[in-house]
Amino acid sequence: MHQATLLGQALTDSRKFGWEYHQQVKHNWETMSKAIQNHIGSLNWSYQRALREKAVAYVNSYGEFVEHHKIKATNGKGQETYYTAAKFVIATGERPRYLGIQGDKEYCITSDDLFSLPYCPGATLVVGASSVALECAGFLAGLGLEVTVMVRSQLLRGFDQEMAEKVGSSVQQLGIRFLRKFVPVEVQQLEKGSPGKLKVVAKSAEGTEMIEGLYDTVLLAIGRDSCTKKIGLEKIGVKVNEKPGNIPVSDVEQSNVPCVYAVGDVVEAKPELTPVAVQAGKLLAQRLLGGCLEKDRVIGFHVLGPKAGEVTQGFAASMKRGLTKQLLDDTIGIRPTRAQDEVDVTFGTCFLRAELRYRQLSANSCCLLPVGRRSPPWRSRSHRGWTSRRRTAEAKPLLSLSLPRSRFCEDGVLSGKPGDSVGTRRRGSRRAVHPPG
Ligand SMILES: Cc1cc2nc3c(=O)[nH]c(=O)nc-3n(C[C@H](O)[C@H](O)[C@H](O)COP(=O)(O)OP(=O)(O)OC[C@H]3O[C@@H](n4cnc5c(N)ncnc54)[C@H](O)[C@@H]3O)c2cc1C
């Protein structure tokens, strides 16, 4: 969905870059939805194949504890099978929470439904101000839909609030409307359909004011509860927090019951992120099967801007190597990139601008150079802005990146042939269109 939005934005921008087309360009939700489902299907298939290759039995059933060291697995046809084991890992994740008001379960959808929704949702009210709420609002608006976000108190609770407000302003620029300090009290269906027509009655979170609005779809993103309620944890005495039902674990992911471990979203006070769940699972497997225990160092990092994931990925590697402000200051910038030009990096109260410079080594790789080292063999090729203070004979790559060449071209970051100097060219062009400085 993000990609669909980005492509739409690129289409809009493309005219400014000289692209001329006269056909009306419109988005087809059904095509996108099918593509998403196909992609998920292919991921599932490859995971299952990987499990088979490792001789791991995959059982597609609902699991629940019936006693210590024993679970019941019920498949889609209602067939029950019992399994026993010495140790258990709970990774049941979370499911979206409902409001508990009239009409919510009948007429509202959640982010879990959105990715497989067979029809375009139309004018959408997103209820909530979490990352899930703003993410969904963002890509729906990016597809050209009318989007309103109803916020009870603050945006992105628990996030750095200065950054949260910046995110709010940036999504408003997509045309998203905010209804601040309101909570829905009733959802009525006015018309059936795909989508139908819904009336939402909301009341002020601070006073007595009531408002009403008409929407095609109402998407609830008010939080997620851990899937720990109906899996028999009470039968074996696993401690579960009342709300949101997550499991407290030790620093080796062990619950209060020694044979039961938990990883992922279901765990208390852990970041709800896929890589966190994956890494915790890997480390737990290593520990349970006698592998070594890694100790990760983590430093806070915020990025607001396009390609934030790409930028963060690079910084994540540096942070794992003990990245400091001094190191950032000492690093030459890659240009033109979002990381250098537009990304504001905030560490506590420090405002940093990441500077990285690179050289393409082959069609598929480039290296990042530290500030203070100079460009060696390629310095003879002069570029505006590639200042002499950076030219010495002993440059060593800090880091080599291997990325598809097409990615560089697509981003307008770099192109050229193996051995070329630093510079940016359009695909197929021999002329440097951006000097690196
Ligand atoms: C809209 C949205 C966007 C997100 N975007 C990002 C993002 O951009 N980046 C990111 O890192 N994270 C993102 N996340 C968070 C990420 O999806 C979760 O952190 C991650 O999926 C947690 O993994 P998990 O294995 O703990 O749980 P899940 O991925 O939820 O997996 C739990 C699995 O357990 C199954 N299950 C539940 N109960 C049982 C049972 N009793 N028996 C058998 N199976 C059961 C479920 O069906 C499910 O397959 C997003 C989440 C949402 C909702």
The ligand as an SDF file (V2000), in Angstrom:
LIG
                    3D

 53 58  0  0  0  0  0  0  0  0999 V2000
   -1.0860   -1.8060   10.4640 C   0  0  0  0  0  0  0  0  0  0  0  0
    0.2060   -2.2560   11.0690 C   0  0  0  0  0  0  0  0  0  0  0  0
    1.3860   -1.8200   10.5160 C   0  0  0  0  0  0  0  0  0  0  0  0
    2.5910   -2.2380   11.0450 C   0  0  0  0  0  0  0  0  0  0  0  0
    3.7420   -1.7720   10.4650 N   0  0  0  0  0  0  0  0  0  0  0  0
    4.9210   -2.1740   10.9440 C   0  0  0  0  0  0  0  0  0  0  0  0
    6.1140   -1.7310   10.3300 C   0  0  0  0  0  0  0  0  0  0  0  0
    6.1020   -0.9630    9.3700 O   0  0  0  0  0  0  0  0  0  0  0  0
    7.2850   -2.1850   10.8220 N   0  0  0  0  0  0  0  0  0  0  0  0
    7.3330   -3.0450   11.8680 C   0  0  0  0  0  0  0  0  0  0  0  0
    8.4240   -3.4530   12.2570 O   0  0  0  0  0  0  0  0  0  0  0  0
    6.2130   -3.4730   12.4840 N   0  0  0  0  0  0  0  0  0  0  0  0
    5.0150   -3.0530   12.0460 C   0  0  0  0  0  0  0  0  0  0  0  0
    3.8720   -3.4710   12.6720 N   0  0  0  0  0  0  0  0  0  0  0  0
    3.9820   -4.3120   13.8740 C   0  0  0  0  0  0  0  0  0  0  0  0
    4.2330   -5.7700   13.4920 C   0  0  0  0  0  0  0  0  0  0  0  0
    3.2120   -6.2190   12.6270 O   0  0  0  0  0  0  0  0  0  0  0  0
    4.2590   -6.6100   14.7550 C   0  0  0  0  0  0  0  0  0  0  0  0
    5.1650   -6.0570   15.6780 O   0  0  0  0  0  0  0  0  0  0  0  0
    4.7110   -8.0260   14.4590 C   0  0  0  0  0  0  0  0  0  0  0  0
    3.8540   -8.6350   13.5220 O   0  0  0  0  0  0  0  0  0  0  0  0
    4.7100   -8.8440   15.7560 C   0  0  0  0  0  0  0  0  0  0  0  0
    5.0330  -10.1700   15.4570 O   0  0  0  0  0  0  0  0  0  0  0  0
    4.4680  -11.3410   16.3650 P   0  0  0  0  0  0  0  0  0  0  0  0
    5.0890  -12.5820   15.8090 O   0  0  0  0  0  0  0  0  0  0  0  0
    4.6550  -11.0290   17.7850 O   0  0  0  0  0  0  0  0  0  0  0  0
    2.8940  -11.3610   16.1240 O   0  0  0  0  0  0  0  0  0  0  0  0
    2.0270  -11.5240   14.8040 P   0  0  0  0  0  0  0  0  0  0  0  0
    2.7760  -11.1040   13.6060 O   0  0  0  0  0  0  0  0  0  0  0  0
    0.7300  -10.8490   15.1010 O   0  0  0  0  0  0  0  0  0  0  0  0
    1.8060  -13.0860   14.6720 O   0  0  0  0  0  0  0  0  0  0  0  0
    1.0480  -13.8080   15.6060 C   0  0  0  0  0  0  0  0  0  0  0  0
    0.5320  -15.0700   14.9250 C   0  0  0  0  0  0  0  0  0  0  0  0
    0.0280  -15.9610   15.9070 O   0  0  0  0  0  0  0  0  0  0  0  0
   -1.1970  -16.4880   15.4310 C   0  0  0  0  0  0  0  0  0  0  0  0
   -1.9810  -16.9090   16.5900 N   0  0  0  0  0  0  0  0  0  0  0  0
   -2.6440  -16.1350   17.5020 C   0  0  0  0  0  0  0  0  0  0  0  0
   -3.2000  -16.9050   18.4440 N   0  0  0  0  0  0  0  0  0  0  0  0
   -2.9260  -18.1890   18.1230 C   0  0  0  0  0  0  0  0  0  0  0  0
   -3.2570  -19.4390   18.7000 C   0  0  0  0  0  0  0  0  0  0  0  0
   -3.9490  -19.5320   19.8160 N   0  0  0  0  0  0  0  0  0  0  0  0
   -2.8030  -20.5650   18.1000 N   0  0  0  0  0  0  0  0  0  0  0  0
   -2.0750  -20.5080   16.9720 C   0  0  0  0  0  0  0  0  0  0  0  0
   -1.7230  -19.3460   16.3860 N   0  0  0  0  0  0  0  0  0  0  0  0
   -2.1510  -18.2040   16.9530 C   0  0  0  0  0  0  0  0  0  0  0  0
   -1.8100  -15.3570   14.6590 C   0  0  0  0  0  0  0  0  0  0  0  0
   -2.7930  -15.8420   13.7630 O   0  0  0  0  0  0  0  0  0  0  0  0
   -0.5970  -14.7940   13.9490 C   0  0  0  0  0  0  0  0  0  0  0  0
   -0.3420  -15.4910   12.7610 O   0  0  0  0  0  0  0  0  0  0  0  0
    2.6300   -3.0860   12.1670 C   0  0  0  0  0  0  0  0  0  0  0  0
    1.4470   -3.5350   12.7290 C   0  0  0  0  0  0  0  0  0  0  0  0
    0.2350   -3.1240   12.1970 C   0  0  0  0  0  0  0  0  0  0  0  0
   -1.0200   -3.5900   12.8300 C   0  0  0  0  0  0  0  0  0  0  0  0
  1  2  1  0
  2  3  1  0
  2 52  2  0
  3  4  2  0
  4  5  1  0
  4 50  1  0
  5  6  2  0
  6  7  1  0
  6 13  1  0
  7  8  2  0
  7  9  1  0
  9 10  1  0
 10 11  2  0
 10 12  1  0
 12 13  2  0
 13 14  1  0
 14 15  1  0
 14 50  1  0
 15 16  1  0
 16 17  1  0
 16 18  1  0
 18 19  1  0
 18 20  1  0
 20 21  1  0
 20 22  1  0
 22 23  1  0
 23 24  1  0
 24 25  2  0
 24 26  1  0
 24 27  1  0
 27 28  1  0
 28 29  2  0
 28 30  1  0
 28 31  1  0
 31 32  1  0
 32 33  1  0
 33 34  1  0
 33 48  1  0
 34 35  1  0
 35 36  1  0
 35 46  1  0
 36 37  1  0
 36 45  1  0
 37 38  2  0
 38 39  1  0
 39 40  1  0
 39 45  2  0
 40 41  1  0
 40 42  2  0
 42 43  1  0
 43 44  2  0
 44 45  1  0
 46 47  1  0
 46 48  1  0
 48 49  1  0
 50 51  2  0
 51 52  1  0
 52 53  1  0
M  END
$$$$
